[in-house]
């Protein structure tokens, strides 16, 4: 079992990995690595498949590219288990992350969308309400800005890492 905290952008998550179970902030999911080749992986989380590539980033961070969307990530502390090493792969630059994009952490259902394109939002304002594993969670604006895209509607099933709302 490996326990660690993972910082993705400005949020930190407690994660526990077992052989076939992953717990993220108390939510338990089935997971498996279907294919691994160097720093590229095909993983299944609760039956949904993702292509993931890990690349070195800046200041000790990594770039986790999930289905083509890049996220700056940093393992803050391995609490138990063994750390993995990611080798530098300079031959290809990581695509830029969608700076103000909000996305789900796990497969979810959209319960409510509180904004539309053109709306002005303030940091901490609730933008979306998602439901996963019978629990609702609010996605809040990370900063003041303007909504430039909304890619979901109430009732939609969404996958982790897919931009749902973009704020610039």
Order of alpha helices (4+ residues) and beta strands (2+ residues): beta-beta-beta-beta-beta-beta-beta-beta-beta-beta-beta-beta-beta-beta-beta-beta
